[in-house]
Amino acid sequence: MAPEVVRAVAAAGYRAPTPIQRDAIPIAMQGRDVMGLAQTGTGKTAAFTLPILHRLLGGPRRLRCLILTPTRELCQQVDESFRKYGQFTSVEVAPIYGGVPYEPQEKALQRGVDVIVATPGRFIDHMEKRNASLESLEILVLDEADRMLDMGFAPQISRIVSGVPPYRQTLLFSATMPPEVEALARKYLRRPVVVQVGRRSSAASTVRHAVYPVPRGRKNDLLVELLRQPEMDSVLVFTRTKSGADRVVHDLRDAGIEATAMHADKSQAQRTQAIEQFKRGEIRVLVATDIAQRGLDISGITHVINYDVPSQAEDYVHRIGRTGRAASSGDAFTFMAADEIAMVRTIERVLGQPIERISIPGYDFGTVAVES
């Protein structure tokens, strides 16, 4: 790998690659297509940013690489990864996403960049205004492909890829591999090398799982009791709905626990502020809907709490991927009401293992046996 990139990796304090990096980087450096399957928190972003930086060194200034991501937050974090590992190179990167003014992005593209990290919708806006040309593109990355399809971006991806040269390198990364993602890979990748870390639906081995049986009306009381434990340093709480997230934050504040919400009704500025406050430790509880379950690269999250059981088993993997990242340990707790038992059992089947039940006196609605 190029000395400039190695120097940046060392400056960041990393000494050894993660499994996905070890397996994917050499293949990507050869220019081969890669289909990477790895759960969140495994160092997946560096598995493509490092070889891309290596390949782009020394070339002319033009758009040579496009990374598509499902959310603004993930777009920002991929951009940060490029800047961190490319700090000793001349590679120019532009993050392109909605919810922020259009003109600064337009000016950045007009000045010229090597890499664009974008959400599909905003990138198409720039394509229509002829601010970005794909004719010289060498590398296309589809990051968090499963989430992009879940969010309905398949038509936008198809439109974008139709303008990309056919003899490009394509890297596709996904936390899960449902049939829709496999079909996407068959459509856009040429003889890809499949790099898989863990099961097709698995959680990081550094995460400890537990289910708390609790009546629905007592979930808030249980949350307050757990959050008052001294080990609850940095906690991400997931709810199914935006109103639910706001209600939990209101109840926590009434109990004297500072918290903030992050969901789609919040402005980009509000969401960015919430993330920064959480990162700095000014707020130790972030309550979010599934908009935050992918792409949040915040080190040191000690606990993820599923206030509501996710409606899709795969979403459980994505949610708890926010803790236990990069070999750090973490806890994932799920509050299970009586009407959520069946969904928890579905999650256990997807994981291929039972999840420990922890009963707290005064909260448990009855011991729930784990079916084999």
Sine and cosine of phi, psi and omega as CSV:
sin_phi,cos_phi,sin_psi,cos_psi,sin_omega,cos_omega
0.00,0.00,0.49,-0.87,-0.06,-1.00
-0.85,0.53,0.66,-0.75,-0.03,-1.00
-0.84,0.54,-0.58,0.81,-0.01,-1.00
-0.89,0.46,-0.60,0.80,0.00,-1.00
-0.96,0.26,-0.68,0.73,0.03,-1.00
-0.86,0.51,-0.65,0.76,0.01,-1.00
-0.88,0.48,-0.66,0.75,0.00,-1.00
-0.93,0.38,-0.62,0.78,0.04,-1.00
-0.88,0.47,-0.70,0.72,0.02,-1.00
-0.90,0.43,-0.64,0.77,0.00,-1.00
-0.90,0.44,-0.48,0.88,0.03,-1.00
-0.98,0.19,-0.12,0.99,0.06,-1.00
1.00,-0.02,0.20,0.98,-0.01,-1.00
-1.00,-0.04,0.66,-0.75,-0.04,-1.00
-0.88,-0.48,-0.45,0.90,-0.05,-1.00
-0.65,-0.76,0.59,-0.81,0.00,-1.00
-0.97,0.26,0.43,-0.90,0.16,-0.99
-0.98,0.21,0.23,-0.97,-0.02,-1.00
-0.83,0.56,-0.67,0.74,-0.01,-1.00
-0.92,0.39,-0.59,0.81,0.05,-1.00
-0.93,0.37,-0.68,0.73,0.00,-1.00
-0.86,0.50,-0.64,0.77,-0.08,-1.00
-1.00,0.08,-0.59,0.81,-0.13,-0.99
-1.00,0.04,-0.59,0.81,-0.13,-0.99
-0.88,0.48,-0.75,0.66,-0.01,-1.00
-0.87,0.50,-0.61,0.79,0.00,-1.00
-0.93,0.36,-0.70,0.71,0.00,-1.00
-0.90,0.44,-0.58,0.82,0.03,-1.00
-0.91,0.42,-0.41,0.91,0.04,-1.00
-0.99,0.17,-0.12,0.99,-0.02,-1.00
1.00,0.03,0.12,0.99,0.00,-1.00
-0.98,0.21,0.46,-0.89,0.15,-0.99
-0.95,0.31,0.60,-0.80,-0.05,-1.00
-0.77,-0.64,0.71,-0.70,0.18,-0.98
-0.91,-0.40,0.97,-0.24,-0.09,-1.00
-0.98,-0.20,0.80,-0.60,0.03,-1.00
-0.90,-0.44,0.94,-0.34,-0.01,-1.00
-0.41,-0.91,0.66,-0.75,0.03,-1.00
-0.94,0.35,0.28,-0.96,-0.01,-1.00
-0.90,0.45,0.42,-0.91,0.03,-1.00
0.99,0.12,0.28,0.96,-0.05,-1.00
-0.95,-0.32,0.13,0.99,-0.04,-1.00
0.99,0.13,0.42,0.91,-0.08,-1.00
-0.90,0.44,-0.61,0.79,-0.06,-1.00
-0.88,0.48,-0.70,0.72,0.03,-1.00
-0.92,0.40,-0.37,0.93,0.01,-1.00
-0.91,0.42,-0.37,0.93,0.11,-0.99
-0.92,-0.38,-0.47,0.88,0.00,-1.00
-0.92,0.39,-0.63,0.78,-0.03,-1.00
-0.90,0.43,-0.78,0.62,0.02,-1.00
-0.92,0.40,-0.51,0.86,0.05,-1.00
-0.91,0.41,-0.72,0.69,0.05,-1.00
-0.85,0.53,-0.68,0.74,0.03,-1.00
-0.85,0.52,-0.70,0.71,-0.07,-1.00
-0.96,0.28,-0.45,0.89,-0.08,-1.00
-1.00,0.02,-0.14,0.99,-0.03,-1.00
-0.89,0.46,0.70,-0.71,0.13,-0.99
1.00,0.10,-0.10,1.00,-0.02,-1.00
-1.00,0.07,0.15,-0.99,0.02,-1.00
-0.94,0.34,0.40,-0.92,0.00,-1.00
-0.98,0.19,0.98,-0.20,0.10,-0.99
-0.35,-0.94,0.24,-0.97,-0.01,-1.00
-0.94,0.34,0.94,-0.33,-0.06,-1.00
-0.91,-0.42,-0.28,0.96,-0.05,-1.00
-0.60,-0.80,0.71,-0.70,0.07,-1.00
-0.81,-0.59,0.81,-0.59,0.08,-1.00
-0.92,-0.39,0.84,-0.54,0.06,-1.00
-0.98,-0.19,0.75,-0.66,0.00,-1.00
-0.77,-0.64,0.39,-0.92,-0.06,-1.00
-0.98,0.19,-0.45,0.89,-0.13,-0.99
-0.75,-0.67,0.34,-0.94,0.05,-1.00
-0.89,0.45,-0.64,0.76,-0.03,-1.00
-0.89,0.46,-0.70,0.72,0.01,-1.00
-0.92,0.40,-0.61,0.79,0.06,-1.00
-0.85,0.53,-0.72,0.70,0.01,-1.00
-0.88,0.47,-0.64,0.77,-0.07,-1.00
-0.96,0.26,-0.56,0.83,0.10,-0.99
-0.92,0.40,-0.65,0.76,0.07,-1.00
-0.86,0.52,-0.69,0.72,0.03,-1.00
-0.88,0.47,-0.61,0.79,0.02,-1.00
-0.90,0.45,-0.69,0.72,0.03,-1.00
-0.89,0.46,-0.66,0.75,-0.02,-1.00
-0.93,0.36,-0.61,0.79,0.01,-1.00
-0.92,0.40,-0.76,0.65,-0.06,-1.00
-1.00,0.10,-0.23,0.97,0.03,-1.00
-0.97,-0.26,0.26,0.97,-0.11,-0.99
-0.90,0.43,-0.38,0.93,0.01,-1.00
-0.97,-0.24,0.27,0.96,0.04,-1.00
-0.88,-0.47,0.10,-1.00,0.05,-1.00
-0.98,-0.20,0.21,0.98,-0.03,-1.00
-0.92,0.39,0.79,-0.61,0.00,-1.00
-0.98,-0.20,0.73,-0.68,-0.05,-1.00
-0.83,-0.56,0.63,-0.78,0.06,-1.00
-0.79,-0.61,0.86,-0.52,0.12,-0.99
-0.99,0.11,0.74,-0.67,-0.07,-1.00
-0.80,-0.60,0.94,-0.35,0.00,-1.00
-0.44,-0.90,0.29,-0.96,-0.03,-1.00
-0.99,0.15,0.08,-1.00,0.02,-1.00
1.00,0.08,0.02,1.00,0.03,-1.00
-0.72,-0.69,0.28,-0.96,-0.01,-1.00
-0.83,0.56,0.58,-0.82,-0.08,-1.00
-0.98,0.18,-0.60,0.80,-0.19,-0.98
-0.89,0.45,-0.69,0.73,0.03,-1.00
-0.86,0.51,-0.59,0.81,0.06,-1.00
-0.91,0.42,-0.67,0.74,0.01,-1.00
-0.87,0.49,-0.68,0.73,0.01,-1.00
-0.91,0.42,-0.64,0.77,0.02,-1.00
-0.88,0.47,-0.66,0.75,0.01,-1.00
-0.93,0.37,-0.59,0.81,0.01,-1.00
-0.93,0.38,-0.53,0.85,0.05,-1.00
-0.93,0.35,-0.47,0.88,0.01,-1.00
0.96,-0.27,0.76,-0.65,0.02,-1.00
-0.66,-0.75,0.35,-0.94,0.07,-1.00
-1.00,-0.03,-0.56,0.83,-0.12,-0.99
-0.74,-0.68,0.71,-0.71,0.17,-0.98
-0.89,-0.45,0.76,-0.65,0.14,-0.99
-0.93,-0.36,0.88,-0.48,-0.21,-0.98
-0.59,-0.81,0.44,-0.90,0.28,-0.96
-1.00,0.07,0.53,-0.85,-0.14,-0.99
-0.86,0.51,-0.69,0.73,-0.08,-1.00
-0.89,0.46,-0.76,0.65,-0.02,-1.00
-0.92,0.39,-0.57,0.82,0.02,-1.00
-0.91,0.42,-0.63,0.77,0.04,-1.00
-0.89,0.45,-0.60,0.80,0.08,-1.00
-0.83,0.56,-0.70,0.71,0.00,-1.00
-0.94,0.33,-0.58,0.81,0.07,-1.00
-0.87,0.50,-0.70,0.72,-0.03,-1.00
-0.90,0.43,-0.50,0.87,0.04,-1.00
-1.00,-0.01,0.12,0.99,0.03,-1.00
0.86,0.51,0.55,0.84,0.08,-1.00
-1.00,0.09,-0.27,0.96,-0.04,-1.00
-0.66,-0.75,0.78,-0.62,0.05,-1.00
-0.94,-0.35,0.71,-0.70,-0.03,-1.00
-0.99,-0.15,0.09,1.00,-0.16,-0.99
-0.92,0.39,-0.39,0.92,0.01,-1.00
-0.97,-0.25,0.17,0.98,-0.09,-1.00
-0.91,0.42,0.73,-0.68,0.00,-1.00
-0.95,-0.32,-0.50,0.87,-0.10,-0.99
-0.72,-0.70,0.77,-0.64,0.09,-1.00
-0.87,-0.50,0.75,-0.66,0.03,-1.00
-0.86,-0.51,0.79,-0.62,0.13,-0.99
-0.95,-0.30,0.98,-0.18,-0.09,-1.00
-0.99,-0.12,0.66,-0.76,-0.07,-1.00
0.80,0.60,0.81,0.59,-0.09,-1.00
-0.86,0.50,-0.62,0.78,0.00,-1.00
-0.89,0.46,-0.65,0.76,0.01,-1.00
-0.93,0.36,-0.61,0.79,0.04,-1.00
-0.87,0.49,-0.65,0.76,0.03,-1.00
-0.93,0.36,-0.64,0.77,0.04,-1.00
-0.85,0.53,-0.56,0.83,-0.05,-1.00
-1.00,0.03,0.07,1.00,0.10,-0.99
0.99,0.13,0.42,0.91,-0.06,-1.00
-1.00,0.02,0.08,1.00,-0.05,-1.00
-0.82,0.57,-0.71,0.70,0.02,-1.00
-0.89,0.46,-0.64,0.77,0.01,-1.00
-0.92,0.39,-0.65,0.76,0.04,-1.00
-0.87,0.49,-0.71,0.71,0.00,-1.00
-0.86,0.50,-0.68,0.73,0.00,-1.00
-0.90,0.44,-0.67,0.74,0.00,-1.00
-0.91,0.40,-0.74,0.67,-0.07,-1.00
-0.90,0.43,-0.46,0.89,0.02,-1.00
-0.89,0.46,-0.36,0.93,0.02,-1.00
-0.99,-0.15,0.07,1.00,-0.04,-1.00
-1.00,-0.08,0.65,-0.76,0.05,-1.00
-0.81,0.58,0.64,-0.77,-0.05,-1.00
-0.92,0.40,-0.51,0.86,-0.05,-1.00
-1.00,-0.10,0.91,0.42,0.02,-1.00
-0.92,-0.39,0.17,-0.99,0.20,-0.98
-0.99,-0.11,0.72,-0.69,0.01,-1.00
-0.84,-0.54,0.78,-0.63,0.04,-1.00
-0.88,-0.47,0.82,-0.57,0.01,-1.00
-0.86,-0.50,0.79,-0.61,0.03,-1.00
-0.82,-0.57,0.63,-0.78,-0.06,-1.00
-0.46,-0.89,0.59,-0.81,0.06,-1.00
-0.98,0.19,-0.45,0.89,0.04,-1.00
-0.74,-0.68,0.26,-0.97,-0.06,-1.00
-0.75,-0.66,0.92,0.39,0.10,-1.00
-0.94,0.35,0.20,-0.98,-0.03,-1.00
-0.82,0.57,-0.54,0.84,-0.02,-1.00
-0.90,0.43,-0.61,0.79,0.03,-1.00
-0.95,0.32,-0.63,0.78,0.06,-1.00
-0.87,0.49,-0.64,0.77,0.04,-1.00
-0.91,0.41,-0.63,0.78,0.05,-1.00
-0.88,0.47,-0.68,0.73,0.01,-1.00
-0.90,0.44,-0.68,0.74,0.02,-1.00
-0.88,0.47,-0.54,0.84,-0.06,-1.00
-0.97,0.25,-0.61,0.80,-0.19,-0.98
-0.92,-0.40,-0.26,0.96,-0.04,-1.00
-0.97,-0.24,0.54,-0.84,0.02,-1.00
-0.93,-0.36,0.91,-0.41,0.03,-1.00
0.68,0.73,0.85,0.53,-0.07,-1.00
-0.95,0.32,0.48,-0.88,0.19,-0.98
-1.00,0.02,0.83,-0.56,-0.03,-1.00
-1.00,0.02,0.83,-0.55,0.04,-1.00
-0.89,-0.45,0.90,-0.43,-0.08,-1.00
-0.83,-0.56,0.79,-0.61,0.05,-1.00
-0.89,-0.46,0.93,-0.38,-0.03,-1.00
1.00,0.07,-0.12,-0.99,0.00,-1.00
-0.96,0.28,0.24,-0.97,0.03,-1.00
-0.92,0.40,-0.41,0.91,0.13,-0.99
-0.67,-0.74,1.00,-0.05,-0.07,-1.00
-0.58,-0.81,0.29,-0.96,0.05,-1.00
-0.92,-0.38,0.39,-0.92,-0.01,-1.00
-0.84,0.54,0.64,-0.77,-0.06,-1.00
-0.94,0.34,-0.22,0.97,0.00,-1.00
-1.00,0.09,0.01,1.00,-0.02,-1.00
-0.98,-0.18,0.76,-0.64,0.11,-0.99
-1.00,-0.09,0.76,-0.65,-0.08,-1.00
-0.96,-0.28,0.55,-0.83,0.12,-0.99
-0.41,-0.91,0.56,-0.83,0.07,-1.00
-0.92,-0.40,0.74,-0.68,0.06,-1.00
-0.95,-0.32,0.96,-0.27,0.13,-0.99
-0.90,0.43,0.77,-0.64,-0.06,-1.00
-0.39,-0.92,0.69,-0.73,0.10,-0.99
-0.86,0.51,0.59,-0.81,-0.07,-1.00
-0.82,0.57,-0.63,0.78,-0.03,-1.00
-0.95,0.30,-0.15,0.99,0.00,-1.00
-0.95,-0.31,0.07,1.00,-0.05,-1.00
-0.87,0.50,-0.66,0.75,-0.03,-1.00
-0.91,0.41,-0.65,0.76,0.03,-1.00
-0.88,0.47,-0.67,0.74,0.02,-1.00
-0.91,0.41,-0.65,0.76,0.02,-1.00
-0.87,0.49,-0.71,0.70,0.02,-1.00
-0.87,0.49,-0.69,0.73,-0.01,-1.00
-0.88,0.47,-0.69,0.73,0.00,-1.00
-0.92,0.38,-0.65,0.76,-0.05,-1.00
-0.92,0.38,-0.30,0.95,0.03,-1.00
-1.00,0.08,-0.03,1.00,0.08,-1.00
-0.96,0.27,0.63,-0.77,-0.11,-0.99
-0.90,0.44,-0.42,0.91,-0.04,-1.00
-0.98,0.19,-0.11,0.99,-0.02,-1.00
-0.99,0.14,0.98,0.20,-0.11,-0.99
-0.99,0.15,-0.76,0.65,-0.10,-0.99
-0.63,-0.77,0.95,-0.31,-0.24,-0.97
-0.84,-0.55,0.76,-0.65,0.09,-1.00
-0.94,-0.34,0.87,-0.49,-0.04,-1.00
-0.94,-0.33,0.76,-0.65,0.00,-1.00
-0.95,-0.31,0.72,-0.69,0.15,-0.99
-0.86,-0.51,0.30,-0.95,-0.01,-1.00
-0.98,0.20,-0.51,0.86,-0.14,-0.99
-0.83,-0.56,0.35,-0.94,0.04,-1.00
-0.92,0.39,-0.68,0.74,0.02,-1.00
-0.90,0.43,-0.58,0.82,0.06,-1.00
-0.89,0.45,-0.65,0.76,0.03,-1.00
-0.89,0.45,-0.71,0.71,0.01,-1.00
-0.90,0.44,-0.63,0.78,-0.01,-1.00
-0.91,0.41,-0.67,0.75,0.02,-1.00
-0.89,0.45,-0.69,0.73,0.03,-1.00
-0.87,0.49,-0.70,0.72,0.01,-1.00
-0.87,0.50,-0.71,0.70,-0.02,-1.00
-0.92,0.39,-0.61,0.79,0.02,-1.00
-0.91,0.41,-0.67,0.74,0.02,-1.00
-0.90,0.44,-0.61,0.79,0.07,-1.00
-0.88,0.48,-0.49,0.87,0.01,-1.00
-1.00,0.04,0.07,1.00,0.03,-1.00
1.00,0.09,0.29,0.96,0.02,-1.00
-0.94,-0.34,0.89,-0.45,-0.03,-1.00
-0.96,0.29,0.78,-0.63,-0.02,-1.00
-0.51,-0.86,0.31,-0.95,0.07,-1.00
-0.63,-0.78,0.40,-0.92,-0.05,-1.00
-0.96,-0.29,0.49,-0.87,0.10,-1.00
-0.67,-0.75,0.89,-0.46,0.03,-1.00
-0.39,-0.92,-0.04,-1.00,-0.17,-0.98
-0.92,0.39,-0.36,0.93,0.02,-1.00
-0.99,0.16,-0.16,0.99,0.06,-1.00
-0.99,0.14,0.58,-0.82,0.06,-1.00
-0.94,0.35,0.28,-0.96,0.04,-1.00
-0.86,0.52,-0.64,0.77,0.01,-1.00
-0.89,0.45,-0.66,0.76,0.02,-1.00
-0.91,0.41,-0.64,0.77,0.00,-1.00
-0.92,0.38,-0.67,0.74,0.03,-1.00
-0.90,0.44,-0.67,0.74,0.02,-1.00
-0.89,0.46,-0.66,0.75,0.01,-1.00
-0.88,0.48,-0.69,0.72,0.00,-1.00
-0.90,0.44,-0.69,0.72,-0.03,-1.00
-0.91,0.41,-0.65,0.76,0.04,-1.00
-0.89,0.45,-0.63,0.78,0.02,-1.00
-0.92,0.39,-0.68,0.73,0.01,-1.00
-0.88,0.47,-0.65,0.76,-0.05,-1.00
-0.98,0.20,-0.13,0.99,0.00,-1.00
0.99,0.12,0.15,0.99,0.04,-1.00
-0.94,0.35,-0.51,0.86,0.11,-0.99
-0.80,-0.60,0.80,-0.60,-0.07,-1.00
-0.99,-0.12,-0.11,0.99,0.01,-1.00
-0.81,-0.59,0.87,-0.48,0.08,-1.00
-0.92,-0.39,0.84,-0.54,-0.02,-1.00
-0.96,-0.28,0.85,-0.53,-0.16,-0.99
-0.68,-0.74,0.43,-0.90,0.22,-0.98
-1.00,0.02,-0.06,-1.00,-0.10,-0.99
-0.93,0.37,-0.07,1.00,0.10,-0.99
-0.87,0.49,-0.44,0.90,-0.06,-1.00
-0.99,-0.13,0.00,1.00,-0.13,-0.99
-0.97,0.23,-0.26,0.97,0.01,-1.00
-0.86,-0.51,0.65,-0.76,0.16,-0.99
1.00,0.02,-0.23,0.97,0.03,-1.00
-0.95,0.31,0.92,-0.39,0.00,-1.00
-0.95,-0.33,0.97,0.23,-0.02,-1.00
-0.90,-0.43,0.90,-0.43,-0.02,-1.00
-0.97,0.26,0.49,-0.87,0.13,-0.99
1.00,0.07,0.16,0.99,0.09,-1.00
-0.93,0.37,0.88,-0.47,-0.08,-1.00
-1.00,0.07,-0.51,0.86,-0.08,-1.00
-0.61,-0.79,0.65,-0.76,0.23,-0.97
-0.91,-0.41,0.77,-0.64,0.00,-1.00
-0.86,-0.50,0.87,-0.49,0.12,-0.99
-1.00,0.09,1.00,-0.05,0.03,-1.00
-0.88,0.48,-0.64,0.76,0.15,-0.99
-0.92,-0.40,0.68,-0.73,0.09,-1.00
-0.90,0.43,0.76,-0.65,0.00,-1.00
-0.88,0.47,0.53,-0.85,-0.06,-1.00
-0.98,0.21,-0.28,0.96,0.05,-1.00
-0.86,-0.51,0.71,-0.71,-0.03,-1.00
-0.87,0.49,-0.62,0.78,-0.01,-1.00
-0.89,0.46,-0.53,0.85,0.00,-1.00
-0.91,0.42,-0.44,0.90,0.06,-1.00
-0.87,0.49,-0.71,0.71,0.01,-1.00
-0.87,0.50,-0.69,0.72,-0.04,-1.00
-0.92,0.38,-0.67,0.74,-0.02,-1.00
-0.88,0.48,-0.79,0.62,-0.11,-0.99
-0.96,0.27,-0.16,0.99,0.09,-1.00
-0.92,0.40,-0.11,0.99,0.02,-1.00
-0.97,0.23,-0.29,0.96,0.05,-1.00
-0.87,-0.49,0.23,-0.97,-0.04,-1.00
0.92,0.40,0.57,0.82,-0.08,-1.00
-1.00,0.03,0.56,-0.83,0.12,-0.99
0.77,0.63,0.75,0.66,0.10,-0.99
0.97,0.23,-0.03,1.00,0.12,-0.99
-0.98,0.20,0.44,-0.90,0.01,-1.00
-1.00,-0.05,0.36,-0.93,0.02,-1.00
-0.33,-0.94,0.21,-0.98,0.00,-1.00
-0.89,-0.47,0.64,-0.76,0.07,-1.00
-0.83,-0.56,0.93,-0.38,-0.02,-1.00
-0.95,-0.33,0.64,-0.77,0.03,-1.00
-0.82,-0.57,0.82,-0.57,0.07,-1.00
-1.00,0.08,0.86,-0.51,-0.10,-1.00
-0.90,-0.44,0.94,-0.33,0.14,-0.99
-0.98,0.18,0.20,-0.98,-0.08,-1.00
-0.86,0.51,-0.58,0.81,-0.02,-1.00
-0.99,0.14,0.08,1.00,0.02,-1.00
-0.94,-0.34,0.06,1.00,-0.04,-1.00
-0.86,0.51,-0.71,0.71,-0.05,-1.00
-0.88,0.47,-0.63,0.78,-0.01,-1.00
-0.93,0.38,-0.62,0.79,0.05,-1.00
-0.89,0.46,-0.65,0.76,0.02,-1.00
-0.91,0.42,-0.57,0.82,0.08,-1.00
-0.89,0.45,-0.67,0.74,0.04,-1.00
-0.87,0.49,-0.67,0.74,0.01,-1.00
-0.89,0.46,-0.62,0.78,0.03,-1.00
-0.91,0.40,-0.63,0.77,0.03,-1.00
-0.91,0.42,-0.66,0.75,0.02,-1.00
-0.95,0.30,-0.40,0.92,-0.04,-1.00
0.98,0.22,0.37,0.93,-0.01,-1.00
-0.35,-0.94,0.49,-0.87,0.07,-1.00
-0.97,0.25,0.40,-0.92,0.06,-1.00
-0.94,-0.33,0.73,-0.69,-0.03,-1.00
-0.86,0.51,0.68,-0.73,0.13,-0.99
-0.99,-0.12,0.72,-0.69,0.08,-1.00
-0.86,-0.51,0.89,-0.46,-0.02,-1.00
-0.98,-0.20,0.78,-0.63,0.04,-1.00
-0.94,-0.34,0.82,-0.57,-0.01,-1.00
-0.79,0.61,0.72,-0.69,0.00,-1.00
1.00,-0.07,-0.21,0.98,-0.02,-1.00
-0.87,-0.49,-0.58,0.81,-0.11,-0.99
-0.89,0.45,0.75,-0.67,0.06,-1.00
-1.00,0.01,0.09,1.00,0.00,-1.00
0.70,-0.71,0.58,-0.81,0.00,-1.00
-0.91,0.41,0.75,-0.66,-0.01,-1.00
-0.94,-0.35,0.89,-0.46,-0.02,-1.00
-0.95,0.31,0.55,-0.83,0.07,-1.00
-1.00,0.02,0.85,-0.52,0.02,-1.00
-0.99,0.15,0.64,-0.77,0.04,-1.00
-0.99,0.12,0.00,0.00,0.00,0.00
